[in-house]
Amino acid sequence: MSYKFREFLKKVGSGSHTSKDLSREEAATAMEMVLQKEATPDQIGAFLIAHRIKRPTAAELAGMLDTYDRLSPQLSPIQSEYPVAVLNCPYDGRSRTAPVTPIVALMLVTVGIPVVMHGGDRMATKYGIPTSEVWQQLGLDWTNLSLSQLQTVFESTHLAFFYQPRHFPLSADLVSYRDRLGKRPPIATIELMHSPYKGNSHLFCGFVHPPTEEFFKEAFSLRGTNLFTTVKGLEGSCDLPRERTAIIGLFDSNSGFSRLHLHPQEYGFFGHNVPLEDEAEFGETLRSLLAGTPSELLKTAIWNGGFYLWRCGICNTIEQGIDKAKLLLADGAVRDTLEKVKQAIANE
């Protein structure tokens, strides 16, 4: 048993009246002891659930992210006119709505915006289809690449998926605790804020509950993050909804934080969110989308693509972004990008 870690556990797990928040430095140390297994399994499980019940503070999240940055391997900077878009979506995947985030990633790469995504395998609490499996259904298997191979693919194609079990096993080892606890621990929030890329980046962070966005804002302020976007997306992902107003936060170091409400009906995209009905055939659905076959999911991809092309600086207005997204899908450019990345992975 670690007596040092026990002191951290006593602080966060003493109940609603006597528990205390950790400092940023204490949280960083506690997370390092968790990842390095210096604490016992019982201590780790108790800490994760106690911390969830207490609720993390921005300083605690900032400290934990400091440790993630220190212990996690990262992709090296590449030459790019634009910041690398890091699309952060929940690691436990999607179970109700059809994801289009990989399609948006391919759109951005097609027009010169590098993209990094990250995640792992199926995990609690949702056991939804993870992004790694969506990529596999599109013909891109990122799971067997070493970090150096991933770097090579990233440099040649400007697209990368950082596969947690292979590249950051210290973090992946905590997945089993999610199953046993039955609740998302604080590390699920950290995953929505972490970047496995060392260079200049633009973080896109999906969320569900408004307090989570406040954690993002305050922790990023403490860490000096100068460019990020928050998205109240489908199942906490970066995908914009179509049945309600999209609530988005925009931050850059020059302008500060501002709120954007996107009403899909004003752009002709109001409708039901497309359900995820058959996971086994979802890849075929996405390939049909890339072939330009009309569908509600194609509309969802265009709606999302329009926003991201605007937010990443390719288009001056969202309307122009929507037109650009339509063209990229209609002329086969996005499909060509997919084939280019597929060949780059095969060459490794």
C-alpha positions in Angstrom: 0.0 0.0 0.0 1.2 3.5 -0.8 0.9 5.7 2.3 1.5 8.8 0.2 -1.4 7.9 -2.1 -3.6 7.2 0.9 -3.3 10.9 1.8 -4.7 11.9 -1.6 -7.5 9.4 -1.2 -8.3 10.7 2.3 -8.6 14.2 0.9 -11.0 13.5 -2.0 -12.9 10.6 -0.3 -13.8 12.1 3.1 -17.4 13.0 2.2 -19.4 16.0 1.2 -18.5 18.0 4.4 -14.9 17.2 5.0 -13.4 16.3 1.6 -10.8 18.6 0.1 -9.8 19.4 -3.4 -6.3 18.5 -4.6 -3.9 21.2 -5.8 -2.8 21.0 -9.4 0.6 19.6 -8.3 -1.1 17.0 -6.0 -3.5 15.9 -8.8 -0.5 15.5 -11.1 1.3 13.3 -8.6 -1.8 11.3 -7.8 -2.4 10.6 -11.5 1.2 9.6 -12.0 0.9 7.1 -9.1 -2.3 5.7 -10.7 -0.8 5.3 -14.1 2.5 3.9 -12.8 0.6 1.6 -10.5 2.4 2.9 -7.4 -1.0 2.8 -5.8 -2.7 -0.5 -5.2 -5.7 -1.6 -7.3 -8.0 -1.0 -4.3 -6.6 2.5 -3.8 -6.9 3.3 -7.5 -10.5 2.1 -7.7 -11.4 4.0 -4.5 -9.7 7.1 -5.8 -11.5 7.1 -9.2 -15.0 6.6 -7.7 -14.4 9.0 -4.8 -13.1 11.6 -7.3 -16.2 11.2 -9.5 -18.5 11.6 -6.5 -16.7 14.7 -5.3 -16.5 16.1 -8.9 -13.1 17.2 -10.2 -12.0 20.8 -10.2 -10.3 22.6 -13.0 -7.0 22.6 -11.2 -7.2 18.9 -10.6 -8.0 18.3 -14.3 -5.1 20.6 -15.3 -2.8 18.6 -13.1 -3.9 15.2 -14.4 -3.5 16.5 -18.0 0.0 17.6 -17.0 0.8 14.0 -16.2 -0.8 12.7 -19.3 1.4 15.1 -21.4 4.4 13.9 -19.5 3.8 10.1 -19.7 1.9 9.7 -22.9 3.9 9.4 -26.2 3.0 12.1 -28.7 3.2 12.7 -32.4 6.0 15.1 -33.4 5.1 18.4 -35.0 4.6 18.5 -38.8 4.8 21.4 -41.3 1.3 22.8 -41.8 -0.3 26.1 -42.7 -3.0 25.4 -40.3 -3.1 24.2 -36.7 -3.7 20.4 -36.4 -7.3 19.7 -35.6 -7.5 17.3 -32.6 -11.0 15.8 -32.6 -11.7 14.6 -29.1 -14.6 12.2 -28.7 -15.6 9.8 -25.8 -13.6 6.7 -25.8 -16.7 4.5 -24.9 -18.1 5.2 -28.4 -21.5 5.7 -29.9 -24.5 3.4 -29.3 -27.5 5.4 -30.5 -26.5 7.8 -33.3 -24.5 7.3 -36.4 -21.1 9.0 -36.2 -19.7 11.1 -39.1 -16.6 12.4 -37.3 -14.2 10.3 -39.4 -15.9 11.7 -42.6 -15.4 15.2 -41.3 -11.7 14.3 -40.5 -11.3 13.2 -44.1 -12.9 16.4 -45.4 -10.5 18.5 -43.4 -7.5 16.6 -44.5 -8.6 16.9 -48.1 -8.4 20.7 -47.9 -5.1 20.8 -46.0 -6.2 20.7 -42.4 -4.2 18.0 -40.6 -6.3 15.9 -38.2 -5.4 13.8 -35.1 -8.0 11.5 -33.4 -7.5 9.1 -30.5 -9.2 6.3 -28.7 -9.2 2.7 -27.9 -11.5 -0.4 -28.0 -15.0 -1.0 -26.6 -15.3 0.0 -23.0 -17.7 0.8 -20.2 -20.0 2.5 -19.7 -21.6 2.4 -23.1 -19.6 -0.2 -24.9 -20.5 1.7 -28.1 -18.8 1.4 -31.4 -15.4 3.2 -30.9 -13.8 5.4 -33.5 -11.1 2.7 -34.1 -13.8 0.3 -35.4 -15.4 2.9 -37.6 -12.0 3.5 -39.2 -11.6 -0.2 -39.7 -15.0 -0.5 -41.4 -13.7 2.2 -43.8 -10.7 0.1 -44.5 -8.2 1.9 -42.2 -6.7 -0.2 -39.5 -4.6 2.0 -37.2 -4.3 -0.6 -34.4 -1.1 -2.3 -35.7 1.0 0.7 -36.4 4.0 1.5 -34.1 4.3 5.2 -33.1 7.1 5.7 -35.6 4.9 4.2 -38.4 2.0 6.4 -37.3 4.3 9.4 -37.5 5.3 8.5 -41.0 1.7 8.1 -42.1 0.8 11.4 -40.4 3.6 13.2 -42.2 2.6 11.9 -45.6 -1.2 12.1 -45.3 -1.9 14.6 -42.5 -4.2 12.1 -40.8 -3.5 10.0 -37.7 -5.4 7.9 -35.2 -3.6 7.5 -31.9 -4.6 4.0 -30.7 -4.5 4.1 -26.9 -3.9 0.3 -26.1 -0.8 0.3 -28.3 0.7 3.8 -27.8 -0.3 4.6 -24.2 -0.8 1.3 -22.4 -0.4 3.0 -19.0 -3.8 4.7 -19.7 -5.3 1.7 -21.4 -4.7 -0.4 -18.2 -7.3 1.7 -16.4 -10.1 0.6 -18.8 -10.9 -2.4 -16.6 -11.7 -0.1 -13.7 -14.5 1.5 -15.8 -16.2 -1.9 -16.1 -15.9 -2.7 -12.4 -17.0 0.8 -11.3 -19.9 1.1 -13.8 -19.4 4.9 -14.0 -17.1 7.1 -16.0 -14.2 8.2 -13.8 -12.4 11.5 -14.2 -10.1 10.1 -16.8 -13.0 10.0 -19.2 -13.1 13.8 -19.0 -9.3 14.0 -19.4 -9.6 12.0 -22.6 -11.8 14.7 -24.0 -9.1 17.3 -23.4 -5.9 15.4 -24.1 -3.9 15.9 -27.2 -1.4 13.2 -28.4 0.2 15.8 -30.7 3.1 18.0 -29.6 2.8 20.9 -32.0 0.4 23.8 -32.7 -3.1 22.4 -32.4 -6.8 23.3 -32.3 -8.6 21.2 -29.8 -12.2 20.2 -30.5 -13.9 18.8 -27.3 -17.3 17.1 -27.3 -19.4 17.2 -24.2 -22.9 16.4 -22.9 -23.4 18.2 -19.6 -22.7 22.0 -19.3 -20.5 21.6 -16.2 -18.1 19.6 -18.3 -17.6 22.6 -20.6 -16.9 24.8 -17.6 -14.2 22.3 -16.6 -12.7 22.5 -20.1 -12.6 26.3 -20.1 -11.1 26.7 -16.6 -8.5 23.9 -17.0 -7.5 25.1 -20.4 -7.1 28.6 -19.0 -4.7 27.3 -16.3 -2.7 25.4 -18.9 -2.5 28.3 -21.3 -4.3 26.5 -24.2 -4.8 29.2 -26.8 -7.2 27.6 -29.3 -10.1 25.3 -28.6 -13.7 24.6 -29.5 -16.4 22.9 -27.4 -19.3 21.1 -28.9 -22.4 19.9 -27.2 -22.5 17.0 -29.6 -24.2 13.8 -30.2 -23.5 11.4 -27.3 -20.8 13.8 -26.2 -18.9 13.6 -29.5 -17.8 16.3 -31.9 -20.8 15.7 -34.2 -23.4 18.5 -34.4 -27.0 17.5 -33.8 -29.7 18.1 -36.3 -32.8 17.9 -34.1 -31.8 20.8 -31.9 -29.7 23.9 -31.8 -26.0 23.1 -31.7 -24.4 24.8 -28.7 -20.7 25.6 -29.4 -18.0 27.4 -27.5 -15.3 29.2 -29.4 -12.0 30.3 -27.9 -8.8 31.8 -29.1 -6.2 33.8 -27.2 -6.9 37.0 -29.1 -10.7 37.1 -28.8 -11.4 35.1 -25.7 -14.4 32.9 -25.3 -17.7 33.4 -27.2 -20.9 31.4 -27.6 -22.3 30.2 -30.9 -25.8 28.8 -31.3 -26.2 27.0 -34.7 -29.8 26.4 -35.7 -29.9 23.6 -38.3 -33.3 24.8 -39.7 -31.7 28.1 -40.7 -29.3 26.1 -43.0 -31.8 23.5 -44.3 -30.5 20.6 -42.1 -33.2 20.3 -39.5 -34.3 16.7 -39.0 -33.9 13.6 -36.8 -30.4 12.4 -35.9 -29.6 9.3 -37.9 -29.8 6.3 -35.6 -27.0 3.7 -35.5 -29.0 0.7 -36.5 -26.6 -2.1 -37.8 -23.0 -1.7 -36.6 -21.8 -4.5 -38.8 -23.0 -2.8 -41.9 -22.2 0.8 -40.9 -19.0 0.8 -43.0 -21.0 0.1 -46.1 -23.3 3.0 -45.1 -20.3 5.3 -44.9 -18.9 4.1 -48.2 -22.2 4.9 -49.9 -22.0 8.3 -48.4 -18.6 8.8 -49.8 -19.9 7.7 -53.2 -22.4 10.6 -53.0 -25.5 8.4 -52.5 -28.3 10.7 -51.2 -29.3 9.9 -47.6 -30.0 11.6 -44.3 -26.5 10.6 -43.1 -25.1 12.5 -46.1 -26.9 15.6 -45.0 -25.5 15.1 -41.5 -22.0 14.9 -42.9 -22.5 18.0 -45.0 -23.9 19.9 -42.0 -20.9 19.0 -39.9 -18.4 19.5 -42.7 -19.7 23.0 -43.3 -19.2 24.0 -39.7 -15.7 22.5 -39.4 -14.5 23.9 -42.7 -15.5 27.3 -41.5 -14.2 26.9 -38.0 -10.8 25.7 -39.2 -10.4 28.7 -41.5 -11.0 27.2 -44.9 -14.2 29.1 -45.6 -15.3 32.6 -44.5 -18.9 31.6 -43.7 -20.7 28.5 -42.6 -22.8 28.7 -45.8 -19.6 28.6 -47.9 -18.4 25.7 -45.7 -21.6 23.8 -46.5 -21.2 24.4 -50.2 -17.6 23.2 -50.0 -18.5 20.1 -48.1 -21.1 19.2 -50.7 -18.5 19.6 -53.5 -15.8 17.6 -51.7 -18.2 14.7 -51.3 -19.8 15.0 -54.7 -16.6 15.1 -56.8 -15.0 12.1 -55.0 -12.2 14.1 -53.4 -12.9 12.8 -49.9 -13.0 9.2 -51.2 -9.6 9.8 -52.9 -8.2 11.0 -49.5 -9.4 7.8 -47.9 -7.7 5.7 -50.5 -4.5 7.7 -50.1 -4.4 7.1 -46.4 -5.3 3.4 -46.9 -2.3 3.0 -49.2 0.0 4.8 -46.8 -1.0 2.5 -43.9 -0.5 -0.6 -46.2 3.0 0.6 -47.1 3.9 0.5 -43.4 
